[in-house]
Amino acid sequence: GLTLNLAISELRSVLKRGVDDGWLTRLPTENLRPLKWTPKKRELATLAEIEKVCQAAIAHTKNGVEFADYVWLMAFCGSRMTETLGLKWSDVDWANRQLTIGADGQSKNHKSRVVDFNPMLERHLKEMWQRRAPDSQWMFPSPLRGEQDRAAKNLRVTLVLARKETGLGRIGFHDCRHFF
């Protein structure tokens, strides 16, 4: 419904230009009304489903622990995929128990935001700190970084493999944000 309504709106704009420029005398879409539709409500991912996907990744992929850290971090702080990959350890304020998301200006609206630690986020960050790559500033350093310190690009292949293993095909990274 939404896609068709957007297409009709775009067609109207093009045809209106035709009327304005004198190519058409009237809009052929003038009696066309938008379709009525109700978006499907998507169920929220549960803690058990997120855990199941993370465990499958750990058991069946090379970078399963990194993937699980990534997924849990998004679920515990509400960050988006690219925001999470862009996090540095300097974004963690241990003293004030806060995580700054988007400090690099790469958030959706180009503004950073601060998330106060909740018990799960704090515990997870401490566990990640123990496993961190000592030669990287990134929470999720690229496994292909070589001599350069670069962030990982994405973990989508691991998600596909973990979903296939669990049969939870509907779960995606953005579900972690909604879980939060």
Secondary structure per residue as TSV (DSSP state, phi and psi in degrees):
chain	resnum	aa	ss	phi	psi
A	1	G	-	360.0	-51.8
A	2	L	H	-61.5	-44.3
A	3	T	H	-62.6	-42.9
A	4	L	H	-65.4	-43.3
A	5	N	H	-61.3	-39.0
A	6	L	H	-65.4	-40.5
A	7	A	H	-64.2	-41.1
A	8	I	H	-63.9	-41.3
A	9	S	H	-61.6	-42.6
A	10	E	H	-65.5	-41.2
A	11	L	H	-61.5	-42.6
A	12	R	H	-58.1	-42.7
A	13	S	H	-61.7	-42.6
A	14	V	H	-65.9	-45.7
A	15	L	H	-66.4	-35.5
A	16	K	H	-61.9	-38.8
A	17	R	H	-61.7	-37.6
A	18	G	H	-62.9	-39.0
A	19	V	H	-67.5	-46.9
A	20	D	H	-59.3	-36.2
A	21	D	T	-88.1	0.0
A	22	G	T	85.0	7.1
A	23	W	S	-77.5	-28.4
A	24	L	-	-125.1	151.4
A	25	T	S	-92.9	-27.9
A	26	R	S	-150.3	161.9
A	27	L	-	-78.0	121.8
A	28	P	T	-69.6	-10.7
A	29	T	T	-100.9	11.7
A	30	E	T	-63.2	-27.9
A	31	N	T	-98.4	4.2
A	32	L	-	-81.5	123.1
A	33	R	-	-106.2	151.4
A	34	P	-	-62.5	148.2
A	35	L	-	-70.6	142.9
A	36	K	-	-86.9	131.1
A	37	W	-	-151.9	155.1
A	38	T	-	-121.3	121.6
A	39	P	-	-64.1	144.5
A	40	K	-	-69.8	136.3
A	41	K	-	-80.8	125.4
A	42	R	-	-92.9	133.0
A	43	E	-	-68.7	142.9
A	44	L	-	-72.7	145.4
A	45	A	-	-68.1	142.8
A	46	T	-	-95.1	163.4
A	47	L	H	-57.7	-41.0
A	48	A	H	-64.8	-39.2
A	49	E	H	-68.4	-41.5
A	50	I	H	-63.0	-44.0
A	51	E	H	-60.2	-42.5
A	52	K	H	-62.7	-43.4
A	53	V	H	-65.5	-42.3
A	54	C	H	-64.0	-43.8
A	55	Q	H	-64.4	-39.0
A	56	A	H	-63.5	-40.7
A	57	A	H	-64.1	-42.6
A	58	I	H	-62.9	-41.6
A	59	A	H	-75.7	-27.0
A	60	H	H	-123.4	3.9
A	61	T	S	-134.7	159.8
A	62	K	T	-66.5	-39.2
A	63	N	T	-107.8	33.4
A	64	G	H	-60.2	-38.4
A	65	V	H	-67.0	-44.5
A	66	E	H	-61.5	-42.7
A	67	F	H	-59.7	-47.4
A	68	A	H	-62.3	-42.0
A	69	D	H	-58.7	-43.4
A	70	Y	H	-62.3	-50.1
A	71	V	H	-63.7	-47.2
A	72	W	H	-64.4	-38.9
A	73	L	H	-61.5	-44.3
A	74	M	H	-62.8	-40.0
A	75	A	H	-68.6	-29.8
A	76	F	H	-93.7	-14.7
A	77	C	H	-126.9	-10.6
A	78	G	-	79.9	15.6
A	79	S	-	-75.5	157.1
A	80	R	-	-84.4	169.4
A	81	M	H	-55.8	-57.5
A	82	T	H	-70.0	-32.0
A	83	E	H	-61.7	-40.4
A	84	T	H	-68.0	-43.5
A	85	L	H	-64.1	-25.7
A	86	G	T	-88.0	3.4
A	87	L	-	-74.1	138.2
A	88	K	B	-113.5	160.9
A	89	W	G	-65.2	-23.7
A	90	S	G	-71.0	-12.6
A	91	D	G	-79.4	-8.3
A	92	V	E	-95.3	121.9
A	93	D	E	-104.1	92.2
A	94	W	T	-63.9	-38.8
A	95	A	T	-63.9	-42.2
A	96	N	T	-95.4	1.1
A	97	R	T	55.9	55.4
A	98	Q	E	-140.3	150.7
A	99	L	E	-120.0	126.4
A	100	T	E	-94.7	122.5
A	101	I	E	-105.5	129.9
A	102	G	S	83.8	21.6
A	103	A	T	-61.2	-23.3
A	104	D	T	-83.8	0.6
A	105	G	S	80.2	7.6
A	106	Q	-	-96.6	14.9
A	107	S	S	-74.8	170.4
A	108	K	T	-56.1	-43.7
A	109	N	T	-100.9	11.0
A	110	H	S	64.3	20.7
A	111	K	-	-119.6	138.8
A	112	S	-	-80.2	159.0
A	113	R	E	-141.3	154.5
A	114	V	E	-112.1	132.8
A	115	V	E	-113.1	123.5
A	116	D	E	-70.3	143.5
A	117	F	-	-60.5	136.4
A	118	N	-	-107.9	166.2
A	119	P	H	-55.4	-39.9
A	120	M	H	-69.2	-41.7
A	121	L	H	-63.4	-46.5
A	122	E	H	-61.6	-45.4
A	123	R	H	-62.1	-43.5
A	124	H	H	-64.7	-44.1
A	125	L	H	-61.8	-39.5
A	126	K	H	-64.7	-39.7
A	127	E	H	-66.2	-42.4
A	128	M	H	-63.1	-39.0
A	129	W	H	-59.0	-38.4
A	130	Q	H	-66.5	-29.0
A	131	R	H	-100.0	1.3
A	132	R	-	-61.2	154.8
A	133	A	-	-77.7	116.0
A	134	P	T	-64.8	-18.5
A	135	D	T	-99.6	16.8
A	136	S	-	-134.0	144.7
A	137	Q	S	-84.6	-14.9
A	138	W	B	-85.4	144.0
A	139	M	S	-68.8	-32.2
A	140	F	S	-127.6	77.5
A	141	P	B	-69.4	149.7
A	142	S	-	-66.6	133.6
A	143	P	T	-70.2	-13.9
A	144	L	T	-107.5	25.0
A	145	R	-	-76.5	-20.0
A	146	G	T	57.2	-127.5
A	147	E	T	-80.4	-18.7
A	148	Q	S	-88.7	148.2
A	149	D	-	-96.9	100.0
A	150	R	-	-125.1	154.1
A	151	A	B	-79.3	155.3
A	152	A	-	-62.7	150.9
A	153	K	-	-85.4	-48.1
A	154	N	-	-167.5	167.1
A	155	L	-	-126.4	27.2
A	156	R	H	-65.0	-38.9
A	157	V	H	-60.9	-40.7
A	158	T	H	-64.0	-39.1
A	159	L	H	-60.7	-45.7
A	160	V	H	-60.3	-44.2
A	161	L	H	-65.0	-42.3
A	162	A	H	-67.5	-39.7
A	163	R	H	-65.0	-40.5
A	164	K	H	-62.2	-41.5
A	165	E	H	-65.3	-36.3
A	166	T	H	-95.2	-18.6
A	167	G	T	78.3	11.4
A	168	L	-	-97.7	65.8
A	169	G	T	-66.1	-17.1
A	170	R	T	-85.6	-13.2
A	171	I	-	-82.1	130.4
A	172	G	-	-130.5	175.7
A	173	F	H	-61.7	-37.7
A	174	H	H	-66.5	-21.9
A	175	D	H	-61.9	-28.5
A	176	C	H	-65.5	-39.0
A	177	R	H	-63.5	-43.0
A	178	H	H	-67.3	-34.4
A	179	F	H	-59.5	-44.6
A	180	F	-	-58.8	360.0
